[in-house]
Amino acid sequence: MALSAVDSITPALEHTREQLFRPFRIGQWTRLAFVGLLAGELGVHGCNRSNFQFPAHPGVTPHIHFPGSLGVDYPLLIALMASALVAGFAIGIIIMYISSVMRFVLFDGVVTRECHIRQEWNRRIGEGWRYFVWRLGYLLLSLAAVVIVLGIPAALAYFVGWFREPKEHLAGLIFAGGLLAILLLAFAIATAVVLVLTKDFVVPQMALENIDAMEGWRRLWLMMKPELGSYAAYIVMKIVLAIVTGILMAVATLILGLIMVVPSIGIGILAVITGKTAGLTWNVHTIALAVAIGCVLLAIFLYLASLIYVPAIVFFPAYSIYFFAARYPRLAAVMYGSPASAIPRGIASAQRP
């Protein structure tokens, strides 16, 4: 009998407890935190974007109409910006490839309850490459779709003169802008759903049957059609679980931060007072020492914070695996036991007795 989205929570929780706490192994936690980060299983939030401005000296007013008077080499600035853009794109592509391979490393680590990064990386390069190509192609198609959705209405509005006299066409601009915002929101939701379904249900097929993502999607669609409601409930339940987990992880991280910050501030104040009493002053050596200590404390905090997220890193893949295993016999054979011939080499050898 196929497990529902709600019923899949219990075996996923039990799986998480067994893998992480029976027994507890700090090495496994560390490797899972590393793999989860690179696989994109950790949600990265809270990055504040602030407007950066160069400080203006009192009494000096920039000559806006004479940029050359500021001594800025604009061709060089444009070249540097273009180089930074190309470098950022290249780094993003590299990270996408690493995360594609690590997605299979994480899948194997959850299925076998053992995380071996080097071994699984070497074994999963082929599947990771095919997954990477699919993700890159989907990203480019999505960007092209966004450009078309925004570009065609903008071009039409320009040619009919809405931008030349916006006040006379304010109602039309507001209506068109609202319609475009709704379309973009719907497109973003659809894109997120496709990516989640690919990560949760296509990747296991690629891992177990050595097929590409398009074939995995063809098979997944055949599985989904008879029970679209169950898969929709899975998406909704996963959103709810992600919100609850995010709140719990944020609270735990905040508590960890307070546990580390408060004693560190007290020790820092005591060190400053002791140093002044001993006649020490701020110089290159003392500043370097303070910076080094601060970096060590920050590294410790980031490491401990990453460990906090390890239960979520294991739970969510396990949740998708148990939901999908009831609908995908080959995955069920791996999870619940089957003749060795039905289990791909590597996974069979790594499974616990």
C-alpha positions in Angstrom: 0.0 0.0 0.0 1.4 3.4 -1.0 2.2 5.7 1.9 0.6 9.1 1.9 2.4 12.3 2.4 1.5 12.3 6.1 2.2 8.6 6.6 5.7 9.0 5.2 6.8 11.3 8.0 7.0 8.6 10.6 9.4 6.2 8.8 11.5 9.3 7.7 11.8 10.4 11.4 12.7 6.8 12.5 15.3 6.6 9.7 16.8 9.9 10.8 17.0 8.7 14.4 18.6 5.4 13.4 21.2 7.0 11.1 22.2 9.8 13.3 21.9 8.5 16.9 22.2 4.7 16.8 25.1 5.2 17.2 26.0 8.8 17.3 29.1 9.4 15.2 30.5 12.9 14.9 32.4 12.0 11.8 29.2 11.0 10.0 27.5 14.2 11.2 30.4 16.3 9.8 30.4 14.6 6.4 26.6 14.8 6.1 26.7 18.5 7.0 29.4 19.1 4.3 27.5 17.0 1.6 24.2 18.7 2.5 25.7 22.1 2.1 27.1 21.4 -1.3 24.0 19.5 -2.4 21.9 22.5 -1.7 19.8 20.7 1.0 20.5 23.6 3.4 18.3 26.7 2.8 20.5 29.8 2.9 18.5 32.8 4.2 19.1 36.0 6.0 21.5 37.5 3.6 21.0 41.2 3.9 21.6 43.4 0.9 22.6 46.9 1.8 23.2 49.9 -0.5 26.9 50.6 -0.5 28.0 54.2 -1.1 31.5 55.7 -1.1 31.9 58.2 1.7 31.8 61.8 0.5 34.3 64.2 2.0 32.8 67.3 3.6 32.7 70.3 1.3 33.3 68.3 -1.8 30.3 67.9 -4.2 30.7 65.4 -7.0 30.3 66.9 -10.5 27.5 64.7 -11.8 27.6 66.2 -15.3 31.4 65.9 -15.7 32.2 62.3 -14.8 35.8 62.7 -16.0 36.4 65.2 -13.2 36.1 62.4 -10.7 39.1 60.7 -12.1 37.2 57.5 -12.9 38.4 55.3 -15.8 35.0 54.2 -17.1 36.2 51.8 -19.8 38.3 50.1 -17.1 35.4 50.1 -14.7 33.1 48.5 -17.3 35.8 45.9 -18.1 36.2 45.0 -14.4 32.4 44.7 -14.0 32.2 42.5 -17.1 35.1 40.3 -15.8 33.4 40.0 -12.4 30.2 39.0 -14.1 31.9 36.3 -16.2 33.8 35.1 -13.1 30.6 35.0 -11.1 28.9 33.0 -13.8 31.8 30.6 -14.1 31.8 30.1 -10.3 28.1 29.5 -10.3 28.4 26.8 -13.0 31.2 25.1 -11.0 29.0 25.1 -7.9 26.1 23.8 -9.8 28.1 20.9 -11.1 29.5 20.1 -7.6 26.0 20.2 -6.1 24.7 18.0 -8.9 27.1 15.2 -8.0 26.7 15.8 -4.3 22.9 15.3 -4.7 23.7 11.6 -5.6 26.2 11.4 -2.8 23.6 12.5 -0.3 21.0 10.1 -1.8 23.4 7.2 -1.4 24.3 8.3 2.1 20.7 8.3 3.2 19.8 5.1 1.5 22.8 3.2 2.9 22.9 5.1 6.2 26.7 5.6 5.6 28.2 8.8 4.1 31.5 8.2 2.2 32.2 11.3 0.2 35.3 10.3 -1.9 34.0 6.8 -2.8 30.5 8.0 -3.8 31.8 11.1 -5.6 34.0 8.9 -7.8 31.1 6.5 -8.5 28.5 9.2 -9.2 30.3 11.5 -11.6 28.4 10.1 -14.6 24.9 10.6 -13.0 25.9 13.9 -11.6 27.1 15.2 -15.0 23.7 14.2 -16.6 21.8 15.9 -13.8 24.0 19.0 -14.2 23.4 19.2 -17.9 19.6 18.9 -17.3 19.7 21.7 -14.6 21.8 24.0 -16.8 19.5 23.5 -19.8 16.4 24.1 -17.6 18.0 27.2 -16.2 18.7 28.6 -19.6 15.2 27.8 -20.9 13.7 29.4 -17.7 15.8 32.6 -18.3 14.7 32.7 -21.9 11.1 32.3 -20.9 11.4 35.1 -18.4 13.0 37.3 -21.1 10.1 36.5 -23.5 7.4 37.1 -20.9 8.9 40.5 -19.9 10.3 41.5 -23.3 7.3 41.1 -25.5 4.9 43.2 -23.4 7.6 45.8 -22.8 8.3 46.1 -26.5 4.6 46.4 -27.3 4.2 49.1 -24.6 7.2 51.0 -26.1 6.0 50.9 -29.7 2.5 52.1 -28.7 4.0 55.0 -26.8 3.1 54.0 -23.2 6.6 54.8 -22.0 6.9 58.1 -23.8 3.7 59.4 -22.1 3.3 57.2 -19.0 0.8 59.5 -17.2 -1.7 59.1 -20.0 -1.5 55.3 -19.9 -1.1 54.9 -16.1 -4.1 52.5 -15.8 -2.8 50.3 -18.6 0.7 50.2 -17.2 -0.6 49.3 -13.8 -2.8 46.5 -15.2 0.0 45.2 -17.4 2.5 45.3 -14.5 0.1 43.4 -12.2 -0.6 40.8 -14.8 3.1 40.3 -15.5 3.7 40.0 -11.7 1.1 37.3 -11.5 2.5 35.4 -14.5 6.0 35.6 -13.1 4.9 34.4 -9.6 3.0 31.5 -11.2 6.1 30.7 -13.3 8.4 30.8 -10.3 6.1 28.4 -8.4 5.9 26.0 -11.3 9.7 26.2 -11.7 10.2 25.4 -8.0 7.8 22.5 -8.1 9.6 21.0 -11.2 13.0 21.4 -9.4 11.7 19.7 -6.2 10.1 16.8 -8.1 13.3 16.3 -10.1 15.5 16.4 -7.0 13.2 14.1 -5.0 11.8 11.6 -7.6 13.9 11.8 -10.8 17.3 11.6 -9.1 16.5 8.3 -7.4 15.7 6.8 -10.8 18.9 8.2 -12.3 20.8 6.7 -9.4 19.3 3.3 -9.5 18.8 2.7 -13.3 21.5 4.9 -14.9 19.0 6.8 -17.0 19.0 10.5 -17.9 16.7 13.2 -16.4 14.4 13.3 -19.4 13.7 9.6 -19.3 13.3 9.9 -15.5 10.7 12.6 -16.0 8.8 10.5 -18.6 8.6 7.7 -16.1 7.7 10.0 -13.3 4.8 11.5 -15.2 3.4 8.1 -15.9 3.6 7.4 -12.1 2.0 10.7 -11.2 -1.0 10.7 -13.5 -3.0 8.2 -11.6 -2.5 10.0 -8.3 -1.9 13.7 -8.9 -3.6 14.5 -5.6 -1.1 12.4 -3.6 1.9 14.2 -5.2 0.2 17.6 -4.7 -0.3 16.7 -1.0 3.3 15.8 -0.9 4.4 19.2 -2.2 2.1 21.0 0.3 3.3 18.8 3.2 6.9 19.4 2.3 6.3 23.2 2.3 4.8 22.9 5.8 7.6 20.7 7.1 10.2 23.1 5.6 8.6 26.1 7.4 8.4 24.3 10.7 12.0 22.9 10.4 13.3 26.3 9.3 11.8 27.9 12.5 13.2 25.2 14.7 16.7 25.5 13.1 16.6 29.3 13.3 15.8 29.1 17.0 18.5 26.5 17.7 21.0 28.6 15.8 20.1 31.7 17.7 20.4 29.8 21.0 23.8 28.5 19.9 24.9 32.0 19.0 23.9 33.4 22.4 25.7 30.6 24.1 28.9 31.4 22.3 28.6 35.2 22.1 27.8 36.0 25.7 30.8 34.2 27.2 33.0 35.5 24.4 32.1 39.1 25.1 32.7 38.5 28.8 36.1 36.9 28.2 37.0 39.7 25.7 36.2 42.4 28.2 38.2 40.6 30.9 41.1 40.2 28.5 41.1 43.9 27.6 41.0 44.9 31.3 43.8 42.4 32.1 45.8 43.6 29.2 45.5 47.3 30.2 46.5 46.4 33.7 49.6 44.6 32.4 50.5 47.6 30.2 49.5 46.1 26.9 48.3 48.4 24.1 46.6 48.0 20.8 49.3 47.4 18.2 49.8 45.2 15.1 50.5 42.1 17.2 47.5 42.4 19.6 45.1 43.3 16.8 46.3 40.3 14.8 45.8 38.1 17.8 42.3 39.4 18.4 41.4 38.9 14.7 42.8 35.3 14.8 40.8 34.5 18.0 37.7 36.0 16.3 38.2 33.9 13.2 38.6 30.7 15.3 35.4 31.4 17.3 33.5 32.2 14.0 34.7 28.9 12.5 33.6 27.0 15.6 30.2 28.6 15.5 29.7 27.9 11.8 30.8 24.2 12.3 28.4 23.8 15.2 25.6 25.6 13.4 26.1 23.2 10.4 25.7 20.2 12.7 22.4 21.6 13.9 21.0 21.3 10.4 22.2 17.6 9.9 18.9 16.1 11.1 17.0 18.1 8.5 19.6 17.2 5.9 18.8 13.5 6.5 15.1 13.8 7.2 14.0 15.5 4.0 15.7 13.1 1.6 14.5 10.2 3.7 10.9 11.7 3.6 11.0 11.8 -0.2 12.6 8.3 -0.4 9.9 6.6 1.7 7.1 8.4 -0.1 8.5 7.5 -3.5 9.6 3.9 -2.5 5.9 2.9 -2.2 5.4 4.0 -5.8 8.8 3.0 -7.3 9.4 -0.8 -6.9 13.2 -0.6 -7.6 13.7 1.9 -4.7 11.4 -0.2 -2.5 13.7 -3.1 -3.2 16.7 -1.2 -2.0 15.0 0.2 1.1 13.2 -2.8 2.3 15.4 -5.6 1.0 15.6 -7.6 -2.2 17.8 -10.0 -4.0 21.2 -8.6 -4.7 20.7 -8.7 -8.4 18.0 -6.0 -8.1 20.2 -3.6 -6.2 22.8 -1.5 -8.1 26.4 -2.4 -7.3 27.9 -0.1 -4.7 24.6 0.4 -2.9 24.3 -3.3 -2.2 27.8 -3.5 -0.9 27.3 -0.4 1.4 23.9 -1.5 2.8 23.8 -2.5 6.4 23.2 -6.2 7.2 
